[in-house]
Amino acid sequence: MASAPSSSSPMSAVERQHTNLDKKYAFNFNFQVPQKPSRYLLSFLAFIKAMERWRRDEAMALFDDALVHRILPESLQRPVLTKTGYGNYLTGVMPFFGPKFRVTVHEVVEAGHKMAVHCRSQGKTGTGKTYENEYCFFIHFVPLDYAVDPYSPLAPGEELPKIELMKEFVDSTATRGLFANQAT
């Protein structure tokens, strides 16, 4: 297992961009972006930043073409989505959630190219109603080549690791209530 480089290693521009979280919204239970985050964590943080800014294309660029996306629990009866299906889903829900969408990351557990993340989001819908949801992501990234240190800086032209599986376990009560209230 590769160890994180010393804190004296300079951060690349990509690392600085994705670790410079808006301090106003970085409050959490215990998660803080490490001094030298892994490439996998940088990819997840880039996804969160793209979602907060409603930059669909930036979010979609972080997914592998073979993406499988699941919204859980299964009792919500949400279909399993491909990359194209998830892109269409985002296009449909982004106007509903409105522009004031903020994500608080509470905890991140990394194990190689896999990650579990506990989050909360808050915002206002397009009609001005406030909402809040709590969820966990279970993410599998396309593994880096064995010769690549996941804590090494990105070389010019190199991309962040792609997400190939994302399971999004949402608060089913809050989710049902949000969509039911929005319909009225």
Helices and strands as residue ranges (DSSP letters): H 13-19, G 23-25, H 39-52, H 56-60, E 63-72, G 74-76, H 83-97, E 102-111, E 114-124, E 130-141, E 163-170, H 172-183
